Amino acid sequence: LAKTTQPISMDSYEGQEVNITCSHNNIATNDYITWYQQFPSQGPRFIIQGYKTKVTNEVASLFIPADRKSSTLSLPRVSLSDTAVYYCLPRSDTGKLIFGQGTTLQVKP
Amino acid sequence: DGGITQSPKYLFRKEGQNVTLSCEQNLNHDAMYWYRQDPGQGLRLIYYSQIVNDFQKGDIAEGYSVSREKKESFPLTVTSAQKNPTAFYLCASSPRKSDAYEQYFGPGTRLTVT
């Protein structure tokens, strides 16, 4: 599975838009890119998935350029409750996921 | 309510004892997974099963064993051979179809071995 690189941590303020970029240079042709959110002492929760271009749901948007070597998770108007760890994960046809360290997002008032 | 249950939430054991962590799902998912998470780290895959009576080792299977006798259940045994068993253990499930992308996670079991 492709190795991913994302920032270890990010800070933001309430009401701002937050963009977290993940690089996955050797992503396989069939892999989708998924993002999960994890709060302390809880299991991760699926946020969004995409293959290319842009995907939007009620929680976030995901931007994937044509070369698919990176992806950007966009969280509009974050609140304190968005403070969490965000994981970028390529997902293969087997469904297997490889979690890295993720990005710890701290939202401040 | 559909979902994944893990019990107990906290578990304490003495070194040298085997311990079994429970994971049950009523989502009718074919695939189930066990992960381990250490403080400040991401999740690491221990075992996974894509169908009843079949399972595969993940990246850190040594010292662990699993069974998948029923679709709904995927218990994990932490044996005395696991050198550092204290961790947060998470169970997940997902549909087996290749276009199904979401893993649903349980609340986790925090195991402490002294």
Interface residues (C-beta under 8 A of the other chain):
Chain A: Y32 T34 Y36 S41 Q42 G43 P44 R45 F46 Q49 Y87 R91 D93 T94 G95 K96 L97 I98 F99 G100 Q101 G102
Chain B: A31 Y35 G40 Q41 G42 L43 R44 L45 Y48 Q50 D59 F88 L90 A92 S94 R96 S98 A100 Y101 E102 Q103 Y104 F105 G106 P107 G108 R110
